[in-house]
Amino acid sequence: MAKKSSVARNSKRALLAVKYAALRTRLKAVLGNPKSTDREFFDARRQLTELPRNSSPIRVRNRCSITGRPRGFHGRFGVSRLVLREMVAGGYIPGVMKSSW
């Protein structure tokens, strides 16, 4: 089980990323537009650097929805490899079998 503070910090980052997503997209569009003037470009760059660091979506970590484990995350099911193995062995995920040879 992950520390509650780590899970809470990651949740806060996810909320900030959603909150600033529209503004960040608009500023990046100005930066990527070759027709924008130098003044617009540098203003957009300055505004982008003034946004909170945790508002960047790249800082949000994928975590297991059950245990909060940050590593071994399986994106298709949203859980870590350990929880996935238990769920497959218990028959909680239809269509998936634990392999054995």
Secondary structure, DSSP 8 states (H G I E B T S, - for coil): ---HHHHHHHHHHHHHHHHTHHHHHHHHHHHH-TTS-HHHHHHHHHHHHHS-GGGSGGG-----TTT---SSEETTTTEEHHHHHHHHHHT-STT------
